[in-house]
Amino acid sequence: MDDTASTTTSVEDNTGNLLDNPTRDTLAEGLLGLLKPTVDQLDERVRATRISQLELKQQIESLNEELQKVKEALNNHPDLDPYVKKLIACKHKVTVVLNVLQASQNQNRAQAGLCLIRAASTDTMETPYQNHIDSKDFDHVYEPAEDSFLLIDALEKDLEFLSSKKPIFCLEVGSGSGVVITGLGMAFPQTICFSTDINLKACVMSKSTASHNRVALECVNMDLTSCFLDNKFDIIIFNPPYVVTESSECGGTDITASWAGGVKGRQVTDRLLNMIPKQLAEGGVFYLLLIKENIPEEVADIMMKHGFQSETVIKRQVRNEHQLVMKFYR
């Protein structure tokens, strides 16, 4: 019993001594003094990190809102394709109108001199000068042949009728070398002549032929009459690709476009027939070259449904082809 009590008393005394040890207190205060700046820095960084996290959260929420608005805008955007196509079509039409005005201005300047040199004949048409054309160019452009000159002969035969129309705007669709529209421009120097061709090299040749014969011609590289204003032309002429071929041969933009006519040789012609009512001015006339295989009677029926009368102006057999030129008018 005495030993136990003695031991207990000794431990308690030692614990009291340890708690009251001044060296330990000094060490603790020293350690706290050393660690406090570091702890304070850590606290400050934690606080700054929390603030940054809060700001980042706010920015992410704001960005999500903007992205949601963008998503809604993308889902609700109007279809602009039709408007773009309309603007492109308007651009082509404005270009053509500007060309008309420019051609008219040039024509007025040249008309006085032209009229002194060449008066419009009521019974003959001059054959345009063609020696400027390099024969190699006909590898890419349809060379004037019997059908070209038959069309010129038809216009010559109808000169008195055409003169009565007092034409201002004339158009040849698919002008090739340009000899037909140039011949018409020579007969009517007061007119403003246009031509189109899907073959760019044909456009260049047509313009050159007209220039060498002192005819003001505006040639447009386009498919048929797709970009012209409505109801402007007093005379339209067309020597189409009339050879009967497979449909797959149609649609070219090189020399094949001058002869490959598809089914009945009329796939291109029939497309233009539907355009003629919109392109001809009031009192206008349309001249079209065909062959027997094109079934001219069907063409006359189609145009009759559009309100046109028809006449065969001239016909001719050339080797194995029966060619004719029809005119359509209201």
C-alpha positions as CSV (number, residue, x, y, z in Angstrom):
1,M,0.0,0.0,0.0
2,D,2.7,2.4,0.8
3,D,4.7,1.7,-2.3
4,T,1.6,2.3,-4.5
5,A,0.8,5.6,-2.9
6,S,4.3,6.6,-3.2
7,T,4.4,5.8,-6.9
8,T,1.1,7.7,-7.7
9,T,2.3,10.7,-5.9
10,S,5.5,10.7,-7.9
11,V,3.7,10.5,-11.3
12,E,1.4,13.4,-10.4
13,D,4.3,15.5,-9.3
14,N,6.1,14.8,-12.5
15,T,3.0,15.6,-14.7
16,G,2.6,18.9,-12.8
17,N,6.2,19.6,-13.4
18,L,5.9,18.9,-17.1
19,L,2.9,21.2,-17.5
20,D,4.7,23.9,-15.8
21,N,7.8,23.5,-17.8
22,P,8.8,26.9,-19.2
23,T,11.0,25.4,-21.9
24,R,8.1,23.6,-23.4
25,D,6.0,26.8,-23.6
26,T,8.8,28.7,-25.2
27,L,9.2,26.0,-27.9
28,A,5.5,25.9,-28.6
29,E,5.4,29.7,-28.9
30,G,8.4,29.6,-31.2
31,L,6.9,26.9,-33.4
32,L,3.6,28.8,-33.6
33,G,5.4,31.9,-34.5
34,L,7.2,30.1,-37.4
35,L,4.1,28.4,-38.7
36,K,1.6,31.3,-38.4
37,P,2.8,33.2,-41.5
38,T,2.6,30.1,-43.6
39,V,-0.9,29.2,-42.2
40,D,-2.0,32.8,-42.9
41,Q,-0.7,32.6,-46.5
42,L,-2.5,29.3,-47.0
43,D,-5.7,30.8,-45.6
44,E,-5.4,33.7,-47.9
45,R,-4.8,31.5,-50.9
46,V,-7.7,29.3,-50.0
47,R,-9.9,32.4,-49.7
48,A,-8.6,33.7,-53.1
49,T,-9.2,30.3,-54.7
50,R,-12.8,30.2,-53.4
51,I,-13.4,33.7,-54.8
52,S,-11.9,32.6,-58.2
53,Q,-14.1,29.5,-58.2
54,L,-17.1,31.6,-57.6
55,E,-16.2,34.0,-60.4
56,L,-15.5,31.1,-62.7
57,K,-18.8,29.6,-61.9
58,Q,-20.6,32.8,-62.7
59,Q,-18.7,33.1,-66.0
60,I,-19.6,29.5,-66.9
61,E,-23.2,30.1,-66.1
62,S,-23.1,33.3,-68.3
63,L,-21.4,31.4,-71.1
64,N,-24.1,28.7,-70.9
65,E,-26.8,31.3,-71.3
66,E,-25.1,32.8,-74.3
67,L,-24.6,29.3,-75.9
68,Q,-28.2,28.5,-75.3
69,K,-29.2,31.8,-77.1
70,V,-26.9,30.9,-80.0
71,K,-28.4,27.4,-80.1
72,E,-31.9,28.8,-80.2
73,A,-30.9,31.3,-82.9
74,L,-29.4,28.5,-85.0
75,N,-32.5,26.3,-84.6
76,N,-34.8,29.2,-85.6
77,H,-32.8,30.8,-88.4
78,P,-34.8,31.4,-91.6
79,D,-34.0,29.5,-94.9
80,L,-31.9,32.1,-96.8
81,D,-31.4,29.9,-99.9
82,P,-34.4,31.2,-101.8
83,Y,-33.5,34.8,-101.1
84,V,-29.9,34.2,-102.2
85,K,-31.1,32.7,-105.5
86,K,-33.5,35.6,-106.0
87,L,-30.6,38.1,-105.4
88,I,-28.4,36.2,-107.9
89,A,-31.2,36.3,-110.5
90,C,-31.7,40.0,-109.9
91,K,-28.0,40.6,-110.3
92,H,-28.0,38.9,-113.7
93,K,-31.0,40.9,-114.7
94,V,-29.4,44.2,-113.6
95,T,-26.3,43.2,-115.5
96,V,-28.4,42.6,-118.6
97,V,-30.2,45.9,-118.2
98,L,-26.9,47.8,-117.9
99,N,-25.7,46.0,-121.0
100,V,-28.8,47.1,-122.8
101,L,-28.3,50.7,-121.8
102,Q,-24.6,50.6,-122.8
103,A,-25.4,48.9,-126.1
104,S,-28.1,51.5,-126.7
105,Q,-25.7,54.3,-126.1
106,N,-23.1,52.8,-128.4
107,Q,-25.8,52.1,-131.0
108,N,-27.0,55.7,-130.9
109,R,-23.5,57.0,-131.4
110,A,-22.8,54.7,-134.3
111,Q,-26.2,54.7,-136.0
112,A,-25.8,58.0,-137.9
113,G,-22.6,56.7,-139.6
114,L,-24.1,53.2,-140.1
115,C,-27.2,54.6,-141.8
116,L,-25.1,56.5,-144.3
117,I,-23.1,53.4,-145.2
118,R,-25.9,50.8,-145.0
119,A,-29.6,51.3,-145.3
120,A,-31.9,48.4,-144.3
121,S,-33.0,46.6,-147.4
122,T,-36.6,45.4,-147.9
123,D,-35.7,42.5,-150.1
124,T,-32.1,41.3,-149.4
125,M,-29.8,40.5,-146.6
126,E,-26.1,40.7,-146.7
127,T,-24.1,37.6,-145.8
128,P,-21.8,38.6,-142.9
129,Y,-18.0,38.6,-143.4
130,Q,-16.5,35.5,-141.8
131,N,-12.9,35.4,-143.0
132,H,-11.7,36.6,-139.6
133,I,-12.5,33.2,-138.1
134,D,-9.6,30.7,-137.8
135,S,-10.7,27.3,-139.1
136,K,-9.2,25.7,-136.0
137,D,-11.8,27.6,-133.9
138,F,-14.5,25.4,-135.5
139,D,-13.2,22.5,-133.5
140,H,-14.9,24.2,-130.6
141,V,-17.8,26.2,-132.2
142,Y,-20.5,25.1,-134.7
143,E,-19.4,26.1,-138.2
144,P,-22.0,27.9,-140.3
145,A,-23.7,25.4,-142.5
146,E,-26.8,24.9,-144.7
147,D,-29.1,25.2,-141.7
148,S,-27.5,28.6,-140.7
149,F,-28.0,30.0,-144.2
150,L,-31.5,28.6,-144.5
151,L,-32.3,30.6,-141.3
152,I,-30.8,33.7,-142.9
153,D,-32.8,33.0,-146.1
154,A,-36.0,32.8,-144.0
155,L,-35.3,36.1,-142.4
156,E,-34.5,37.6,-145.8
157,K,-37.8,36.3,-147.2
158,D,-39.6,37.9,-144.3
159,L,-37.8,41.2,-144.3
160,E,-40.9,43.2,-145.3
161,F,-42.9,41.6,-142.5
162,L,-40.1,42.2,-140.0
163,S,-39.7,45.9,-141.1
164,S,-43.4,46.4,-140.3
165,K,-42.6,45.3,-136.7
166,K,-40.1,48.1,-136.3
167,P,-37.9,45.9,-134.1
168,I,-35.8,47.4,-131.3
169,F,-34.5,44.4,-129.4
170,C,-33.5,41.2,-131.2
171,L,-32.2,38.0,-129.8
172,E,-30.6,34.9,-131.2
173,V,-30.5,31.9,-128.8
174,G,-27.5,29.6,-129.3
175,S,-25.7,32.0,-131.7
176,G,-22.6,29.8,-132.4
177,S,-20.5,31.7,-134.9
178,G,-22.9,34.7,-134.8
179,V,-23.5,34.8,-138.5
180,V,-27.3,34.8,-138.2
181,I,-27.8,37.5,-135.6
182,T,-25.1,39.6,-137.3
183,G,-26.9,39.3,-140.6
184,L,-30.1,40.5,-138.9
185,G,-28.2,43.4,-137.3
186,M,-26.8,44.4,-140.7
187,A,-30.3,44.4,-142.1
188,F,-31.7,46.5,-139.2
189,P,-28.9,48.7,-138.0
190,Q,-31.3,50.6,-135.7
191,T,-31.9,47.5,-133.6
192,I,-30.1,46.4,-130.4
193,C,-28.9,42.9,-130.8
194,F,-28.3,40.2,-128.2
195,S,-27.3,36.6,-128.4
196,T,-26.8,33.8,-125.9
197,D,-24.8,30.6,-126.0
198,I,-24.0,28.0,-123.3
199,N,-20.6,27.6,-125.0
200,L,-18.3,30.5,-123.9
201,K,-16.1,30.1,-127.0
202,A,-19.2,30.5,-129.2
203,C,-20.0,33.8,-127.3
204,V,-16.5,35.1,-128.1
205,M,-16.8,34.1,-131.8
206,S,-20.3,35.7,-132.1
207,K,-19.0,39.0,-130.6
208,S,-16.0,38.9,-133.0
209,T,-18.2,38.3,-136.0
210,A,-20.5,41.1,-135.1
211,S,-17.6,43.5,-134.5
212,H,-16.0,42.7,-137.9
213,N,-19.3,43.5,-139.6
214,R,-19.8,46.7,-137.6
215,V,-22.9,45.4,-135.7
216,A,-23.4,46.2,-132.0
217,L,-24.0,42.9,-130.3
218,E,-24.2,42.0,-126.7
219,C,-23.5,38.2,-126.2
220,V,-24.3,36.6,-122.9
221,N,-22.9,33.2,-121.8
222,M,-26.1,31.6,-120.4
223,D,-28.5,28.6,-120.8
224,L,-31.2,29.7,-123.3
225,T,-32.8,32.9,-122.0
226,S,-32.7,32.2,-118.3
227,C,-31.5,35.6,-117.1
228,F,-33.4,38.1,-119.4
229,L,-36.2,40.4,-118.3
230,D,-39.7,39.4,-119.5
231,N,-41.4,40.5,-122.7
232,K,-38.5,42.6,-124.1
233,F,-37.6,41.0,-127.5
234,D,-39.3,41.9,-130.8
235,I,-37.5,39.1,-132.7
236,I,-36.1,35.8,-131.3
237,I,-34.4,33.3,-133.6
238,F,-33.2,29.8,-132.7
239,N,-31.2,27.3,-134.7
240,P,-31.4,24.5,-132.0
241,P,-29.5,21.3,-131.5
242,Y,-31.9,19.2,-133.5
243,V,-30.1,15.9,-134.1
244,V,-31.9,12.9,-132.5
245,T,-29.6,11.5,-129.8
246,E,-29.7,9.8,-126.4
247,S,-30.8,12.1,-123.6
248,S,-27.5,11.6,-121.9
249,E,-25.7,13.4,-124.7
250,C,-27.6,16.6,-123.9
251,G,-26.5,19.2,-121.4
252,G,-22.9,19.8,-122.6
253,T,-21.3,23.2,-122.7
254,D,-18.9,22.5,-125.6
255,I,-19.6,22.0,-129.3
256,T,-21.8,19.0,-128.6
257,A,-24.4,21.5,-127.2
258,S,-24.9,22.8,-130.8
259,W,-26.2,19.5,-132.2
260,A,-27.2,16.9,-129.5
261,G,-31.0,17.2,-129.3
262,G,-31.9,14.2,-127.3
263,V,-35.3,12.5,-127.7
264,K,-37.0,13.6,-131.0
265,G,-34.1,16.1,-131.2
266,R,-36.3,18.4,-129.2
267,Q,-35.2,18.3,-125.5
268,V,-33.6,21.7,-125.7
269,T,-36.1,23.1,-128.1
270,D,-39.1,22.2,-125.9
271,R,-37.5,23.9,-123.0
272,L,-37.3,27.2,-124.9
273,L,-40.8,26.9,-126.3
274,N,-42.0,27.3,-122.7
275,M,-39.9,30.4,-122.3
276,I,-40.9,32.2,-125.5
277,P,-44.3,33.6,-124.2
278,K,-42.4,35.4,-121.4
279,Q,-39.5,36.6,-123.6
280,L,-41.4,38.0,-126.6
281,A,-42.6,41.5,-126.5
282,E,-46.2,42.3,-127.6
283,G,-46.3,41.8,-131.3
284,G,-43.0,39.9,-131.3
285,V,-42.1,37.0,-133.6
286,F,-40.1,33.8,-133.0
287,Y,-38.2,32.0,-135.8
288,L,-37.3,28.4,-135.3
289,L,-35.3,25.9,-137.5
290,L,-36.4,22.3,-137.4
291,I,-36.0,19.1,-139.3
292,K,-38.6,16.5,-140.2
293,E,-37.5,14.2,-137.3
294,N,-38.4,16.9,-134.8
295,I,-42.1,16.5,-135.7
296,P,-42.8,20.2,-136.5
297,E,-46.6,19.5,-136.2
298,E,-46.1,18.8,-132.5
299,V,-44.1,22.0,-132.1
300,A,-46.9,24.0,-133.7
301,D,-49.5,22.3,-131.3
302,I,-47.3,23.3,-128.3
303,M,-47.1,26.9,-129.4
304,M,-50.8,27.0,-130.2
305,K,-51.5,26.1,-126.6
306,H,-49.4,29.2,-125.7
307,G,-51.6,31.3,-127.9
308,F,-49.3,31.5,-131.0
309,Q,-50.1,31.1,-134.7
310,S,-47.5,29.4,-136.8
311,E,-46.3,29.4,-140.4
312,T,-43.6,27.6,-142.4
313,V,-41.5,30.4,-143.9
314,I,-39.1,28.2,-145.9
315,K,-38.1,24.6,-146.3
316,R,-35.3,22.8,-148.1
317,Q,-33.8,19.3,-148.4
318,V,-30.1,19.1,-147.7
319,R,-28.8,15.7,-148.5
320,N,-30.8,13.4,-146.1
321,E,-32.2,16.2,-144.0
322,H,-35.6,17.9,-144.6
323,Q,-35.0,21.4,-143.0
324,L,-37.6,24.1,-142.5
325,V,-38.0,27.4,-140.6
326,M,-41.2,28.1,-138.8
327,K,-42.3,31.5,-137.4
328,F,-44.7,31.9,-134.4
329,Y,-46.6,35.0,-133.6
330,R,-49.8,36.1,-131.8
